[in-house]
Amino acid sequence: MSKQFDVIVYGATGFTGSLVARYLAAEPESALGSASALKWAVAGRSEAKLQQIKEQLKTKLPEVAPELIDALPVVVADSGDEQSLVQMVQQAKVVVSLVGPYKLYGELLVKACTTAT
């Protein structure tokens, strides 16, 4: 089964999640717009905050064309909404979860991973 994304950075609006998004946007192996680049998306519960992360990437990565950052896909999923997590998981080969604390917010994601396969 083909997936839309290689990686989804879930929790991209948090401190660590935003660092991971910045790293992926800047690194040649995953650089936005490269034909051989990793296909990835940012994810979280608030579309508005995910759009803010994209705006921050434009400021922090002036070497990356703004239109490439604008084209970065956004996936909305809430750690308390199992169906939204299943829908997110179904789109990716790998979900990097940076939502914490994991003890409180991780169980439904694990369940979604087992349901989606």
NUBA-152968 format. One record per residue: z, y, x of N, C-alpha, C in turn; residue in three letters. Coordinates in nm, 3 decimals. Atoms other than C-alpha are relative to their C-alpha. Example, Ala and Ser with C-alpha at 12.3 -4.5 7.8 and 13.67 -1.06 7.14 Angstrom:
BEGIN
0.000_-0.119_0.089_0.780_-0.450_1.230_0.000_0.120_0.090_ALA
-0.006_-0.119_-0.082_0.714_-0.106_1.367_0.073_0.109_-0.077_SER
END
This chain:
BEGIN
0.000_-0.119_0.083_0.000_0.000_0.000_0.000_0.125_0.088_MET
0.012_-0.122_-0.078_-0.106_0.334_0.144_0.099_0.105_-0.051_SER
-0.097_-0.104_0.034_0.151_0.611_0.154_-0.059_0.137_0.032_LYS
0.050_-0.135_-0.021_0.080_0.982_0.132_0.052_0.060_0.131_GLN
-0.062_-0.058_-0.120_0.319_1.066_0.419_0.049_-0.110_0.093_PHE
-0.063_0.087_-0.098_0.425_0.899_0.739_0.151_0.020_-0.003_ASP
-0.142_-0.036_-0.004_0.759_1.082_0.730_0.029_0.110_-0.102_VAL
-0.055_-0.109_0.081_0.956_1.287_0.479_0.135_0.037_0.059_ILE
-0.127_-0.052_-0.050_1.235_1.505_0.616_0.081_0.043_-0.122_VAL
-0.081_-0.024_0.119_1.490_1.485_0.333_0.129_0.071_0.042_TYR
-0.112_-0.084_-0.041_1.756_1.754_0.356_-0.047_0.107_0.096_GLY
0.061_-0.096_-0.093_1.521_1.994_0.532_0.059_0.140_-0.010_ALA
-0.057_-0.135_0.015_1.712_2.297_0.401_0.134_0.015_0.071_THR
-0.125_-0.007_-0.075_2.028_2.211_0.593_-0.025_0.036_0.145_GLY
0.012_-0.041_-0.140_2.098_2.306_0.953_-0.080_-0.102_0.081_PHE
0.068_0.102_-0.079_1.992_1.977_1.111_-0.139_-0.028_-0.055_THR
0.131_0.023_0.060_1.707_1.924_0.866_-0.100_0.107_0.038_GLY
0.091_-0.107_-0.039_1.560_2.262_0.948_-0.040_-0.011_0.147_SER
0.034_0.022_-0.141_1.577_2.179_1.319_-0.104_-0.111_0.015_LEU
0.097_0.110_-0.003_1.391_1.852_1.260_-0.137_0.051_-0.048_VAL
0.126_-0.055_0.050_1.125_2.035_1.056_-0.066_0.089_0.105_ALA
0.053_-0.089_-0.105_1.086_2.293_1.331_-0.057_-0.082_0.115_ARG
0.048_0.087_-0.107_1.051_2.020_1.593_-0.134_-0.064_-0.038_TYR
0.123_0.067_0.042_0.788_1.833_1.393_-0.117_0.098_-0.010_LEU
0.106_-0.099_0.013_0.591_2.151_1.325_-0.054_0.044_0.136_ALA
0.039_-0.051_-0.132_0.581_2.240_1.695_-0.055_-0.107_0.095_ALA
0.038_0.105_-0.094_0.528_1.905_1.868_-0.144_-0.044_-0.018_GLU
0.141_0.039_0.009_0.170_1.801_1.951_-0.026_-0.127_-0.081_PRO
0.021_0.126_0.071_0.213_1.450_1.806_0.007_0.016_-0.151_GLU
-0.016_-0.021_0.143_0.302_1.591_1.468_-0.043_0.140_-0.043_SER
0.035_-0.139_0.026_0.160_1.942_1.490_-0.083_0.015_-0.126_ALA
0.071_-0.027_0.125_0.039_2.083_1.164_-0.146_0.033_0.031_LEU
0.141_-0.030_-0.015_-0.338_2.086_1.135_-0.076_-0.089_0.096_GLY
0.066_0.090_-0.094_-0.411_1.829_1.405_-0.052_-0.122_-0.076_SER
0.062_0.113_0.072_-0.648_1.554_1.288_0.079_-0.130_0.018_ALA
-0.074_0.124_-0.027_-0.435_1.283_1.450_0.150_0.015_-0.022_SER
-0.143_-0.029_0.016_-0.103_1.439_1.356_0.066_-0.091_-0.102_ALA
-0.085_0.067_0.097_0.176_1.267_1.176_-0.011_0.074_-0.133_LEU
0.001_-0.063_0.133_0.153_1.331_0.802_0.144_0.005_-0.049_LYS
-0.141_-0.013_0.037_0.490_1.469_0.698_0.019_0.110_-0.103_TRP
-0.036_-0.098_0.103_0.664_1.674_0.433_0.148_0.032_0.012_ALA
-0.142_-0.036_0.012_0.991_1.857_0.381_0.044_-0.033_-0.141_VAL
-0.052_0.036_0.131_1.213_1.749_0.095_0.144_0.046_-0.015_ALA
-0.135_-0.041_0.034_1.529_1.861_-0.078_0.008_0.023_-0.149_GLY
-0.018_-0.014_0.145_1.669_1.946_-0.417_-0.048_0.134_-0.054_ARG
0.039_-0.133_0.046_1.559_2.310_-0.431_-0.136_0.039_0.058_SER
0.132_-0.041_-0.046_1.192_2.402_-0.414_0.004_0.139_0.063_GLU
-0.011_-0.136_-0.054_1.287_2.766_-0.354_0.054_-0.001_0.143_ALA
-0.056_0.008_-0.135_1.498_2.676_-0.050_-0.097_-0.066_0.096_LYS
0.101_0.063_-0.085_1.222_2.450_0.083_-0.108_0.102_0.037_LEU
0.097_-0.106_-0.031_0.982_2.744_0.058_0.058_0.097_0.102_GLN
-0.066_-0.087_-0.099_1.237_2.954_0.251_-0.006_-0.062_0.139_GLN
0.009_0.069_-0.129_1.237_2.691_0.527_-0.140_0.020_0.058_ILE
0.137_-0.022_-0.047_0.859_2.724_0.549_-0.017_0.142_0.053_LYS
0.006_-0.139_-0.047_0.897_3.102_0.581_0.072_0.014_0.135_GLU
-0.072_-0.003_-0.128_1.154_3.051_0.859_-0.085_-0.061_0.111_GLN
0.087_0.062_-0.100_0.909_2.821_1.039_-0.106_0.098_0.048_LEU
0.100_-0.099_-0.039_0.651_3.099_1.036_0.059_0.100_0.100_LYS
-0.066_-0.095_-0.089_0.900_3.333_1.203_0.034_-0.063_0.135_THR
-0.047_0.064_-0.123_1.033_3.084_1.457_-0.112_-0.066_0.080_LYS
0.112_0.064_-0.069_0.695_2.931_1.543_-0.126_0.086_-0.014_LEU
0.116_-0.088_0.014_0.452_3.223_1.578_-0.129_-0.062_0.057_PRO
0.117_0.066_-0.057_0.220_2.994_1.776_-0.071_-0.092_-0.099_GLU
0.059_0.084_0.105_0.156_2.787_1.461_-0.058_0.092_-0.107_VAL
0.067_-0.084_0.100_-0.095_2.940_1.220_0.077_-0.003_-0.133_ALA
-0.076_-0.006_0.126_0.086_3.060_0.904_-0.061_-0.082_-0.113_PRO
0.063_0.077_0.107_-0.171_2.894_0.678_0.026_-0.150_0.013_GLU
-0.036_0.141_-0.019_-0.085_2.556_0.833_0.141_-0.026_-0.052_LEU
-0.137_0.015_0.052_0.283_2.609_0.753_-0.001_0.011_-0.153_ILE
0.011_-0.011_0.146_0.189_2.722_0.401_-0.046_-0.132_-0.062_ASP
0.054_0.127_0.052_0.005_2.390_0.360_0.096_-0.118_0.016_ALA
-0.098_0.108_-0.017_0.312_2.186_0.460_0.050_-0.044_-0.137_LEU
-0.043_0.047_0.133_0.390_1.966_0.158_0.151_0.008_-0.021_PRO
-0.139_-0.007_0.043_0.717_2.006_-0.030_0.022_-0.107_-0.106_VAL
-0.037_0.103_0.097_0.884_1.720_-0.218_0.139_0.034_-0.052_VAL
-0.130_-0.031_0.059_1.167_1.796_-0.460_0.065_-0.130_-0.045_VAL
-0.079_0.119_0.037_1.431_1.524_-0.490_0.147_0.036_0.011_ALA
-0.143_-0.030_0.005_1.800_1.537_-0.575_0.079_-0.127_0.027_ASP
-0.079_0.118_-0.037_2.057_1.301_-0.424_0.078_-0.060_-0.117_SER
-0.068_0.051_0.118_2.216_1.263_-0.768_-0.096_-0.051_-0.108_GLY
0.103_0.039_0.098_1.888_1.180_-0.946_-0.081_-0.116_0.058_ASP
0.062_0.120_-0.058_1.783_0.823_-0.869_-0.151_-0.002_-0.019_GLU
0.144_0.004_0.025_1.439_0.856_-1.028_-0.075_0.094_0.095_GLN
0.066_-0.092_-0.092_1.352_1.160_-0.815_-0.001_-0.057_0.142_SER
-0.005_0.063_-0.132_1.461_0.967_-0.505_-0.102_-0.113_0.010_LEU
0.100_0.108_0.001_1.246_0.667_-0.601_-0.140_0.060_0.016_VAL
0.131_-0.064_-0.010_0.947_0.897_-0.648_-0.026_0.053_0.141_GLN
0.015_-0.048_-0.137_1.009_1.052_-0.306_-0.027_-0.115_0.094_MET
0.011_0.115_-0.089_1.052_0.718_-0.131_-0.137_-0.067_-0.012_VAL
0.130_0.063_0.021_0.731_0.583_-0.283_-0.114_0.073_0.071_GLN
0.104_-0.080_-0.065_0.536_0.859_-0.107_-0.001_-0.012_0.152_GLN
-0.015_-0.005_-0.146_0.651_0.787_0.250_0.023_-0.137_0.061_ALA
-0.031_0.119_-0.079_0.658_0.519_0.515_0.145_0.005_0.046_LYS
-0.136_-0.020_-0.051_0.984_0.666_0.648_0.060_0.125_-0.064_VAL
-0.075_-0.117_0.047_1.244_0.898_0.495_0.114_0.022_0.100_VAL
-0.108_-0.038_-0.090_1.465_1.074_0.748_0.099_0.079_-0.085_VAL
-0.098_-0.066_0.085_1.778_1.160_0.553_0.099_0.079_0.084_SER
-0.092_-0.089_-0.068_1.972_1.458_0.679_0.093_0.066_-0.102_LEU
-0.087_-0.046_0.107_2.167_1.502_0.357_0.139_-0.057_0.026_VAL
-0.133_0.051_-0.028_2.537_1.477_0.408_0.105_0.066_-0.087_GLY
-0.037_0.120_-0.074_2.798_1.369_0.398_-0.062_-0.125_-0.062_PRO
0.073_0.118_0.045_2.617_1.038_0.378_0.084_-0.089_-0.092_TYR
-0.089_0.081_0.084_2.920_0.863_0.228_-0.009_0.042_-0.146_LYS
0.008_-0.050_0.137_2.883_1.084_-0.079_-0.142_-0.002_-0.057_LEU
0.136_-0.022_0.049_2.506_1.127_-0.099_-0.102_-0.104_0.044_TYR
0.095_0.097_-0.054_2.352_0.823_0.067_-0.028_-0.122_-0.083_GLY
0.013_0.127_0.070_2.405_0.534_-0.170_-0.122_-0.006_-0.092_GLU
0.116_0.002_0.091_2.143_0.631_-0.429_-0.132_-0.002_0.077_LEU
0.123_0.004_-0.080_1.885_0.687_-0.155_-0.028_-0.142_0.048_LEU
0.017_0.139_-0.042_1.943_0.337_-0.019_-0.047_-0.084_-0.119_VAL
0.041_0.073_0.120_1.914_0.201_-0.373_-0.146_0.032_-0.035_LYS
0.138_-0.040_0.028_1.592_0.398_-0.423_-0.097_-0.069_0.096_ALA
0.086_0.068_-0.098_1.450_0.247_-0.104_-0.021_-0.146_-0.038_CYS
0.014_0.141_0.039_1.518_-0.105_-0.228_-0.079_-0.013_-0.130_THR
0.073_0.002_0.127_1.377_-0.023_-0.572_-0.148_0.028_0.021_THR
0.138_-0.046_-0.020_1.060_0.139_-0.439_-0.086_-0.100_0.075_ALA
0.081_0.094_-0.079_0.952_-0.154_-0.221_-0.048_-0.117_-0.082_THR
END
